[in-house]
Amino acid sequence: MDEKCLKAAIIEGKAYVGLKQYDKAVECYSKAKTIDPRKDSIVNGYIERARIKRTAEQDEQTASQTFEASSGAGLVSVLEKLRKPGQLMLYYIGGLEVVRQKLCSDGVMRTLFRSSGGFELADSHHEIVRCLNTEPGSLSASDVQLTALYLHVLHDACIDNDENQCHMLAMKQLPQQLMRLLVVLLLLPLSVHLSASIRPSVPYRLCT
């Protein structure tokens, strides 16, 4: 009987999460803990996930307000321009550098990165997809720089943002891509060296 009550409380909590009623979800999960204290660690995971979702929703509301006030429009604009096909590799490298700079400014930018499809670049951007799915030994110097920059962007987007971390872990090709990115890390000094000489006006054009 207790097992059925426990499952019912968890299912009810999940339903409230789906309805974005996170406080009620936490109440249900807390009730589940009293039914069977042995399941504390499992139920605590549900509670933490509900809190992450609640924080993410609050962050997205703040990000939306920021965008409407135009201070976040720059990041969204750069992400849109990064999706423009048929550009020189230098164009995309410059765009990712701008994205990195903006992600380091505050947490709102990281939320905007997620809500504006920044993580989906790994599946939709032709050059990024190509680099992530090419044997590292076949990558050119600019390919290495693009891949290393995208790795930095993903890292910066996840700083102090639990929902972004969950989003990144849910990326379909992440395990295979991470293996390739780890190899690129070994080549990172080359990309850092190149970045000192590759500083075109591309980032400034992207922001206009």
N, C-alpha and C positions, 0 to 999 in steps of 0.2 A: 504493500500500500504506500509506504514511504517513497519507494522508487517511482511509482506512478505520480505521486504528488510533486516529487522533485522534477521529473520531466515536464509536468504541466507548468510548473513555475518558470522553468527555463524557456519553454516554448512561448509562454505569455510574455516573458521578457524580450525575446527575439521579435515578437510581434510589435511590441512598443518601440523597439529600435527601428523597425521598418516604418513605423508611423512618426518617427523622429520625436517621440515622447521619452526622452532619455531618463528623466528623473523617475518615471513610473517603471521603466525597464530596470533601473538599479534597485528599486523597491522589490520587484519580483525576484531578482537575482539574490538579494539579501534574504528574502523569505526562503529561497531554495537552500541557502547556507544553514538556516535553522532546522530545516527538515533533515538534512544529512550533513553534519559537520565534516565527515570524512571526505566530502567532495569540495572542500573549501578551495583548494588550489585550482580546480577546474572552473568553479563558479567565479572565482576572482578574475580569471581570464575573461569571462563574459562581461564582468563589471568594468574591467579596464578597457575593453573594446568599446563598450557603450560610452564611456567617458571620452575616449579618443574621438569617437564619431561626433559627440556633442561639441567638443572643442573644435573639431574640423568645421562643423556647420557654423559655429560662431565666427571662426576665422574667415570663412568664405563670405559671410555677411559683411564683415569688416572690409574684406578685399573688394567686394562688389561696390561698397560705398566709396572706397578709395579710388576705384576705377572711374566711377561716376564723377568723382572730384578731379579726375584727370591725372593725378600723380602716378597712377599705375598704368596709364595708357601706354607709356613708353615700352614697358616690358611686353605687353600684349602685342603691340605693333611690331616689335622686333621678332617675336615668335611667328607672327603672320608672315613677315618678310623672309624668315628663314625657310618657310615652306615653298617659296618661289622656286620652281624647277629651272634647270638649265643654266645656273649661275656658275661662275668660277669657284673653285674650292676656297680661294681666299675670301670670297664673299661670306661663305658659311662659317669659316674660321673666325672672321671678324664679328659675325653675329653672335656666335657662342661666347666670345670674349665679353661682349656687351651684356649678354644674359647673366654671365657669372658676376659681373660687377653689380648688376641690379639685385641679384639674389643675396649678395652680401650686405645689402643696405638695411633690410628689416624682414621680419617674419611675414608681413603681408605680401611681399613680393614672392615668397616661396609658395604661399597659398595660391596666388594668381598664376604661378607657373603650373601648378597642378590643374587648376580649373580651366586654364587656357590650352591644355593639351601638350604641355611640355614633355611629359613622360612618354607620350605617344610618338614622339619623334623617332624613338628606337624602332618603331614598326612602320612608320609612314614616310620618313625622310629618306629619299633615294640614296644620298651619299652616306648618311649615317648607317643606314641598313647595310649598304654595300661594305663599308669598312668593318662593321661588326661581324659580318659573315664571310670575310676574306681571311685566308691564312696570313698571320702577321708578317711572315717573310715576304709576302707579295705586296705589302702595303708600301706606298711611296712615303716620302718624308711628310708631305702635306696630309696624307691619309692618317699617319700616326698622330700628327698634331690635332687633327679634327677629332679622332677617337679619344685621345687623352683629354682634350677639352670637354668633350661630352661626359666623360667619366667625372671630371671635376664639377661639371654642372649638376649631375645627379647627386653627387656628394653634398654640394652646397645647398641643393634644394631640400635635402633631408635633415639639415641641421635644426635641432629643436622643433621638429615638426613630425609628430608621431603618425599622422595620417599620410604624409608623404612617404614615410618609411614603409608603411603598410602597402601603399600604392606601388612603390618600387618593388617590394617583395612579390607582388602579384603579377608583375610583368611576365608574359608568357615565355619569352626566350631568355630570361635573366640568367639561369645557370650557364648556358652555353656562351652567352655574351660575356659573362663575368670571367670565364676562362680566357677568352680572347683579350679582355681588358687587362687582365693580370699580366699577360705577355706584353701588352702595350706599355704597361708601367715600367717594364725593364728598358723600354726604348724612350721613356719619358725625358731623360736628359737631352736627347736629340731634339725633341719637340720644344723643350724649354729654350734650348739654344736657338732654334729657328725663330721662336716667337720674338726674340729680341730684334731680329732683322725684318720680320714680317709685321709691320705696324702701319698698314695702309689707312686711307681715309674711309675705308668701308664701314667701320662701326659708326662713324658720324653720319654717313648717308643712310644707314639703317634706322637711325633715331629720328630722321627728319620726316 
